[in-house]
Amino acid sequence: MNKFTNIWINNINKVTTFFCKRKSNSVQTSPKVFENRSLLVTLLFISLGIISPACARVESKSLQKKVLKSNTFQSQVKNPVNYKDSNHKSNSYKPKINWLNETANTFIKQRKFKNALQVLNSALKLAIKSEEITDEAVILNNIGRVYQQQGLYSQALKSYLQALIINKERTISKDNTYTNELDSPVEARLAFGKTYSNLGSLFQSQNQPELAVFFYKHCANNREKVRLKPLKNSFQRPDAYNHTVTRTYRLLGELLVKHKRITEAQRIADLIKVQELEQYLKGVKGNNNTAKGIPLTPLSKPIKEKLDNTLDEGIVLGQELRQLRQIPPEQRNTDQKQRISQIVAVQQKLLQNFNDFIQSPEVQKQIEKINRTAKRQNLDLESLNQIRDNLANLPQKSALIYPLVLEDSLEVILVSPDSPPIRRTTPIKRKQLYEQIAIFRQALENPSREIKRPARKLYEWLIKPIEKDLKQANIKNLVYAPDDQLRYVPLAALHDGKQWLVQQFSSNYITAASLTDFNTPPSSQLRVLAAAFTKGNYKFKVGKRELAFSGLPFAAREVEKLANAIPNTKKILDNAFNPQDMVPQMDDYTIVHLATHAAFMVGKPEDSFILFGNGDKANLRDVGTWSLPKVDLIVLSACETGVGGLLGSGEEILGFGYQVQKTGAKSAIASLWSVDDGGTQTLMNEFYSLLSSGKMTKTLALKEAQKFLITGKSFQPSEPENQTTNQPVNFSGNFTHPHYWAPFILIGNGM
């Protein structure tokens, strides 16, 4: 706080004390005096540019009104070009622009649109005067949002288009002298794409879904291009957009599904997973597959051409206008003044022409034609055929399942090797689905609870709609890309009224088809590194939670049995099981088995962790730094999700799967809740016994190990894999409840 501020606050204190003493003979302050003092302090901070009036957290509504009506505030808004911040360059208006933008955004949230426009127009004058084109685009987006929320769609479209023109110019700029990351080419493309999202939102609010899809696709395609070279740093971006990128992807998916454009819906459902990973982990790198984005329909070509021409013409006009405005007004000659007026008029006409074009009968007919024909077109055959080929090359007949959780329905998209994608709908509210998932999880975590009723309910919503399709295609294995809270649901534990799903299908989970290596075969020789936390107690804090973990009594036996089943197994226990010694060894083995606690917590990646035997932890970001290209499988046999009953959107599970892929490891097995050690040991013994035969994939070995706990009958691989015999095997304990066998899911390559 500078000397000037201190002087004013001291004076305010003196004045307040004086009035208090005159009011009474004590230093007690009346509420009215407190309010007057607060008003003086607030106006002081506003005049100094320290706070914005809308963001000053003032409890008294009457005080807020006084702030807004005060001469201090009005002079700041009406005369922004007179502002100069002593802490910045004399020609920099950026702090003032940020201040005005912050004020306007709060007004927008409060639906005080008149105040918001007044502030934004003042900010726009400053941005134009100072040639801060990044800020100019942000302000124009905000002006568009104000108009849109008032139903003034034509004005909103013009503001968004002006922002789009500026952001496109920024993406093609060859100026690499930027000092602010928000002015970088990558950020410019992000802003370009998010302005497209605003346009999509505008047309969706006008019930024009085809145009909404057109602009939302542009947002997605720009985002996917940026993903090839992701930003390393994360920082606060301007709040000038109606939706986050993830929300835009979901809105696009919802529109495509509801208009039966299933091939496109499958594509965006996959990219949603990629974007969720970005939102959770930051800096997630795409590939040539994701960079393709989602194709536009051929019938939208005239709209695309008109839009591109409008943007290109707008860029040329904008560049010329900025050059002329660099000349001080008093030094401009008559021709320059006239040219400025001409350019402004041509810019307005250009925007109006695009508005007229979009609303013209010819374009509306074209849009209606898109609506009728798009559902029959396979736009992205290359990506779709790549998925089909991957599925066809798996040993078992496999299908890919994409659920999409919407506000009022559960959509399921099914992709099989031999037919076009299929979409099935269950009319169920998201809230109702969440409630049923919570009930199911509670029953799964307590083996004394009745489980089949909630298991059947979820089966009817998720699998029953595609039951006939799976049967007709003779599907044996489900490649599953769960959405939202469905990530907390083990597919194997759903029940059709007669049997568990695992008794019909094997399954493996994936992060996203575009990021997953489906069918690279594993190493022929198994080499296992097995570590266990068997004794000791550790306490530590994660976020606001105090957690305590004790050694796992059965873990030593679990590792011992594993070593007996698979030769060349190296065992590491307790203090020797530490990250300094363990991590460098991992890539010398094909399987890394960790019999220790791990928790995938709702929140940040740093909150989820794997516990080592010496008490050290590796969080999800640490896992992503490991290099394990020779590892086929990582097993976490005692991890849990939804700690304390808290369920999020499952991004921590998605994030773990991606971080494992990032290490180069082909797949991972993890548990969704904490499991009885005896049940874990029995399942793992059977799993490794089957896997070591060399005749089974990881997905099939896990399926048969889970069935072993249900039936007590061990699967005996014979020469051809489909000719088997079941032999009863005695083991201690009753592990038929899915609490014991269902938590284990395989993420990634199931070979």
Long-range contacts (C-beta under 8 A, 24 or more apart in sequence): 4-48, 5-44, 5-48, 5-50, 8-44, 9-41, 9-44, 12-37, 12-40, 12-41, 12-44, 15-40, 35-60, 35-62, 35-63, 38-63, 39-63, 39-66, 39-67, 39-70, 42-67, 43-67, 43-70, 43-72, 43-73, 46-72, 46-73, 46-76, 47-72, 47-76, 49-76, 49-83, 49-85, 49-95, 49-96, 49-99, 52-99, 52-100, 52-102, 52-103, 52-106, 53-103, 54-102, 54-103, 54-104, 54-106, 54-107, 54-110, 54-112, 54-115, 55-102, 55-103, 55-106, 68-115, 77-118, 77-119, 77-122, 78-122, 80-122, 80-123, 80-125, 80-126, 81-125, 81-126, 81-129, 83-126, 91-130, 92-130, 93-126, 93-127, 93-129, 93-130, 93-132, 94-130, 94-132, 94-135, 96-123, 96-126, 97-123, 97-126, 97-127, 97-130, 97-132, 97-135, 97-139, 98-135, 100-126, 101-135, 101-138, 101-139, 101-142, 101-238, 101-240, 104-142, 104-146, 105-142, 105-239, 105-240, 108-142, 108-145, 108-146, 108-149, 111-149, 113-146, 113-149, 113-150, 116-142, 116-146, 117-143, 117-146, 120-146, 128-325, 131-322, 131-325, 131-326, 133-166, 133-169, 133-170, 133-322, 134-170, 134-180, 134-182, 134-183, 134-188, 134-191, 136-163, 136-166, 137-163, 137-166, 137-167, 137-170, 137-191, 137-195, 137-240, 138-163, 138-191, 138-238, 138-240, 139-240, 140-166, 141-194, 141-195, 141-198, 141-240, 141-241, 142-240, 144-198, 144-202, 145-198, 145-240, 145-241, 145-242, 148-198, 148-201, 148-202, 148-205, 148-242, 153-202, 153-205, 153-206, 154-355, 156-202, 157-199, 157-202, 157-351, 157-354, 157-355, 157-358, 158-348, 158-351, 158-352, 158-355, 160-195, 160-198, 160-199, 160-202, 161-199, 161-310, 161-314, 161-351, 161-354, 162-314, 162-347, 162-351, 163-195, 163-198, 164-192, 164-195, 164-196, 164-199, 164-311, 165-310, 165-311, 165-314, 165-315, 165-318, 166-318, 167-191, 167-192, 167-195, 168-192, 168-311, 168-315, 169-315, 169-318, 169-319, 172-315, 181-231, 181-233, 181-235, 182-235, 182-237, 182-238, 186-226, 186-229, 186-231, 187-231, 187-237, 189-222, 189-225, 189-226, 190-222, 190-223, 190-226, 190-237, 192-222, 193-218, 193-219, 193-220, 193-221, 193-222, 193-223, 193-226, 193-245, 194-219, 194-240, 194-241, 194-245, 194-248, 195-241, 196-222, 197-241, 197-242, 197-243, 197-245, 197-248, 198-241, 198-242, 200-248, 200-251, 200-252, 201-242, 201-243, 201-251, 204-251, 204-255, 208-367, 209-255, 209-258, 209-259, 209-371, 210-300, 210-367, 210-368, 210-370, 210-371, 210-374, 211-303, 211-358, 211-367, 212-251, 212-255, 213-252, 213-255, 213-256, 213-259, 213-261, 214-296, 214-300, 214-303, 214-304, 216-248, 216-251, 216-252, 216-255, 217-252, 217-293, 217-294, 217-296, 219-245, 219-248, 219-252, 220-248, 220-249, 220-252, 220-268, 220-271, 220-293, 220-294, 221-293, 221-294, 223-275, 224-271, 224-274, 224-286, 224-290, 224-291, 224-292, 224-293, 225-291, 225-293, 227-274, 227-278, 227-284, 227-285, 227-286, 227-290, 227-291, 228-285, 228-286, 228-287, 228-291, 229-285, 230-278, 230-282, 230-283, 230-284, 230-285, 230-286, 231-282, 231-283, 232-283, 234-282, 234-283, 244-279, 245-275, 245-278, 245-279, 246-272, 246-275, 246-276, 246-279, 249-275, 252-294, 253-404, 254-404, 254-406, 257-404, 257-406, 257-411, 257-413, 257-423, 257-425, 259-371, 259-374, 259-375, 260-375, 260-423, 261-374, 261-375, 262-375, 262-413, 262-420, 262-421, 262-422, 262-423, 263-377, 263-378, 263-379, 263-380, 263-384, 263-420, 263-421, 264-294, 264-295, 264-374, 264-379, 264-380, 265-404, 265-411, 265-413, 265-421, 265-423, 266-384, 266-402, 266-413, 266-415, 266-421, 267-294, 267-380, 267-383, 267-384, 268-294, 269-402, 269-404, 269-413, 269-481, 269-483, 270-402, 270-481, 270-512, 270-513, 270-514, 271-512, 271-514, 272-404, 272-483, 273-481, 273-483, 273-511, 273-512, 273-515, 273-654, 274-512, 274-514, 274-515, 276-649, 276-651, 276-654, 277-511, 277-512, 277-651, 277-654, 277-655, 277-658, 279-651, 280-605, 280-651, 280-652, 280-654, 280-655, 281-605, 281-620, 281-621, 281-624, 281-655, 281-658, 281-659, 284-658, 287-514, 287-515, 289-383, 289-386, 289-514, 290-514, 290-515, 292-380, 292-382, 292-383, 294-379, 294-380, 295-379, 295-380, 296-379, 297-370, 297-373, 297-374, 297-377, 297-379, 298-377, 299-366, 299-369, 299-370, 299-373, 299-374, 300-366, 300-370, 302-363, 302-366, 303-358, 303-363, 303-366, 306-354, 306-357, 307-354, 310-350, 310-351, 310-353, 310-354, 313-350, 314-347, 314-350, 314-351, 317-343, 317-346, 317-347, 317-350, 318-347, 321-347, 378-420, 383-514, 384-415, 384-421, 387-415, 387-513, 388-415, 388-416, 388-417, 388-418, 389-417, 390-513, 390-518, 390-519, 391-415, 391-416, 391-417, 391-479, 391-518, 392-417, 393-518, 393-519, 394-477, 394-518, 394-519, 394-750, 394-751, 395-697, 395-721, 395-751, 396-476, 396-477, 396-506, 396-697, 396-699, 396-700, 397-473, 397-474, 397-475, 397-476, 397-477, 398-475, 398-476, 398-477, 398-478, 398-479, 399-470, 399-473, 399-475, 399-477, 399-478, 399-479, 400-479, 400-480, 400-481, 400-513, 401-466, 401-478, 401-479, 401-480, 401-481, 402-481, 402-483, 403-462, 403-481, 403-482, 403-483, 403-486, 404-483, 405-430, 405-433, 405-483, 405-484, 405-485, 405-486, 406-430, 410-461, 410-462, 412-462, 412-465, 412-466, 414-466, 414-469, 414-470, 416-469, 416-473, 416-475, 418-473, 419-473, 422-466, 422-469, 424-465, 424-466, 424-469, 425-465, 426-460, 426-461, 426-462, 426-465, 428-461, 430-484, 433-461, 433-485, 434-485, 434-647, 436-461, 437-485, 437-486, 437-488, 437-489, 437-647, 438-645, 438-647, 440-489, 441-488, 441-489, 441-642, 441-645, 441-647, 441-673, 442-645, 444-490, 444-493, 444-673, 444-738, 444-739, 444-742, 444-743, 445-673, 445-674, 445-739, 446-739, 447-676, 447-737, 447-739, 447-740, 451-493, 451-495, 451-737, 451-738, 451-739, 452-495, 455-493, 455-494, 455-495, 455-500, 455-738, 456-494, 456-495, 456-496, 456-497, 458-489, 458-494, 459-494, 459-495, 459-496, 459-501, 462-486, 462-494, 463-494, 463-496, 463-501, 464-496, 467-496, 470-505, 475-505, 476-505, 476-506, 477-505, 477-506, 477-507, 477-508, 477-699, 477-700, 477-750, 478-505, 478-506, 478-507, 478-508, 479-507, 479-508, 479-510, 479-513, 479-518, 479-750, 480-507, 480-508, 480-509, 480-510, 481-509, 481-510, 481-511, 481-512, 481-513, 482-509, 482-650, 484-649, 484-650, 485-647, 485-648, 485-649, 485-650, 486-650, 487-649, 487-650, 487-653, 487-654, 488-641, 488-642, 488-647, 488-650, 488-653, 488-672, 490-672, 490-738, 490-742, 490-743, 490-744, 490-745, 491-745, 492-703, 492-706, 492-738, 492-741, 492-742, 492-745, 493-738, 493-742, 500-710, 500-738, 502-703, 502-706, 502-707, 502-710, 502-741, 502-742, 503-707, 503-710, 505-703, 506-697, 506-699, 506-700, 506-702, 506-703, 506-750, 507-699, 507-703, 507-745, 507-746, 508-667, 508-698, 508-699, 508-745, 508-746, 508-747, 508-748, 508-749, 508-750, 509-657, 509-745, 509-746, 509-747, 509-748, 510-657, 510-747, 510-748, 511-654, 511-657, 511-658, 511-661, 511-747, 511-748, 515-658, 515-661, 516-661, 516-748, 516-749, 517-661, 517-666, 517-748, 517-749, 518-749, 518-750, 519-749, 519-751, 520-666, 520-749, 520-751, 521-751, 522-590, 522-632, 522-633, 522-666, 522-698, 522-751, 523-590, 523-630, 523-632, 524-694, 525-568, 525-590, 526-566, 526-568, 526-590, 526-591, 526-691, 526-692, 527-568, 527-569, 527-588, 527-589, 527-590, 527-591, 528-562, 528-563, 528-566, 528-568, 528-569, 528-570, 528-589, 528-590, 528-591, 528-592, 528-593, 528-688, 529-569, 529-570, 529-572, 529-582, 529-585, 529-586, 529-588, 529-589, 529-591, 529-592, 529-593, 530-559, 530-562, 530-563, 530-569, 530-570, 530-571, 530-572, 530-593, 530-595, 531-559, 531-571, 531-572, 531-573, 531-577, 531-582, 531-592, 531-593, 531-594, 531-595, 531-596, 531-612, 531-613, 532-556, 532-558, 532-559, 532-571, 532-572, 532-573, 532-574, 532-577, 532-594, 532-595, 532-596, 532-613, 533-574, 533-577, 533-595, 533-596, 533-597, 533-611, 533-612, 533-613, 534-573, 534-574, 534-613, 535-574, 536-574, 536-613, 536-615, 538-611, 538-615, 540-617, 542-599, 542-601, 542-607, 542-609, 543-601, 543-603, 543-604, 543-607, 545-601, 545-643, 545-644, 547-599, 547-643, 549-597, 549-611, 552-595, 552-596, 552-597, 552-638, 552-677, 553-677, 554-677, 554-678, 554-680, 554-681, 555-595, 555-596, 555-638, 555-677, 557-681, 558-595, 558-637, 558-677, 558-680, 558-681, 558-684, 558-685, 559-593, 559-595, 561-681, 561-684, 561-685, 561-688, 562-593, 562-684, 562-685, 562-688, 565-685, 565-688, 565-689, 565-692, 566-591, 566-688, 566-692, 572-613, 573-613, 574-613, 574-614, 575-613, 575-614, 576-613, 577-612, 577-613, 577-614, 578-612, 578-613, 578-614, 578-616, 579-612, 579-616, 579-618, 579-622, 582-612, 583-618, 583-626, 586-626, 586-628, 586-631, 587-627, 587-628, 587-629, 587-630, 587-631, 588-630, 589-630, 589-631, 590-630, 590-631, 590-632, 590-633, 591-631, 591-632, 591-633, 591-634, 591-635, 592-628, 592-631, 592-633, 592-634, 592-635, 592-665, 593-635, 593-637, 593-684, 594-634, 594-635, 594-636, 594-637, 595-637, 595-638, 595-680, 596-636, 596-638, 597-638, 597-639, 598-636, 598-638, 598-639, 598-640, 598-670, 599-639, 599-640, 599-641, 599-643, 600-639, 600-640, 600-641, 600-652, 600-653, 600-655, 600-656, 600-670, 601-643, 601-652, 602-642, 602-643, 602-646, 602-647, 602-648, 602-652, 603-648, 603-652, 605-652, 605-655, 605-659, 607-652, 608-652, 608-655, 608-656, 610-636, 610-639, 620-652, 620-655, 620-656, 620-659, 621-659, 623-656, 623-659, 623-660, 623-663, 624-659, 624-662, 624-663, 626-663, 627-663, 627-664, 628-663, 628-664, 628-665, 629-663, 629-664, 629-665, 630-664, 631-663, 631-664, 631-665, 631-666, 632-665, 632-666, 632-667, 632-698, 632-749, 633-665, 633-666, 633-667, 633-668, 633-669, 633-698, 634-660, 634-665, 634-667, 634-668, 634-669, 635-668, 635-669, 635-670, 635-684, 636-668, 636-669, 636-670, 636-671, 637-669, 637-671, 637-680, 637-684, 637-744, 638-671, 638-674, 638-675, 638-677, 638-680, 639-670, 639-671, 640-671, 640-672, 640-673, 640-674, 641-672, 641-673, 642-672, 642-673, 656-747, 657-747, 657-748, 660-747, 660-748, 661-748, 665-748, 666-748, 666-749, 666-751, 667-698, 667-746, 667-747, 667-748, 667-749, 667-750, 668-746, 668-747, 668-748, 669-698, 669-702, 669-744, 669-745, 669-746, 669-747, 670-744, 670-745, 670-747, 671-743, 671-744, 671-745, 672-742, 672-743, 672-745, 673-739, 673-743, 675-739, 675-740, 675-743, 676-735, 676-739, 676-740, 678-732, 678-733, 678-735, 679-709, 679-733, 679-735, 679-739, 679-740, 679-741, 680-740, 682-708, 682-709, 682-731, 682-733, 682-735, 683-708, 683-709, 683-735, 683-740, 683-741, 683-744, 686-714, 690-715, 690-717, 693-717, 695-721, 696-721, 697-750, 697-751, 698-746, 698-749, 698-750, 698-751, 699-746, 699-750, 702-744, 702-746, 705-741, 706-741, 706-742, 706-744, 709-735, 709-736, 709-740, 709-741, 710-735, 710-736, 710-741
